[in-house]
Amino acid sequence: MNLDWKKIALFAGGTLFGTAGIKVLSSKDAKKLYTEGTAAVLRAKSCVMKTTTKVQENAEDILAEAKAINAAREEECFSAEEGEGVTEE
């Protein structure tokens, strides 16, 4: 029988590494790390949501002001056209 010792060694090493990895990932220290990481993500989410809300509010204000400016200019334009029409008659 021709055994490929390199493949057997790699399989055994992978199994050992995987088993050790599972133990490390399920340890109390790992759980604490996951908890701290999750808390940091939640804080970041909160900060991003606050910033997004501020940007959205500012965009709504800008849009409202732009509509008001356009309405005023349309009014001026119509007034000017009416005035020109009267003088041309």
Buried (B, 14 or more C-beta within 10 A) or exposed (E): EEEEEEEEEEEEEEEEEEEEEEEEEEEEEEEEEEEEEEEEEEEEEEEEEEEEEEEEEEEEEEEEEEEEEEEEEEEEEEEEEEEEEEEEE
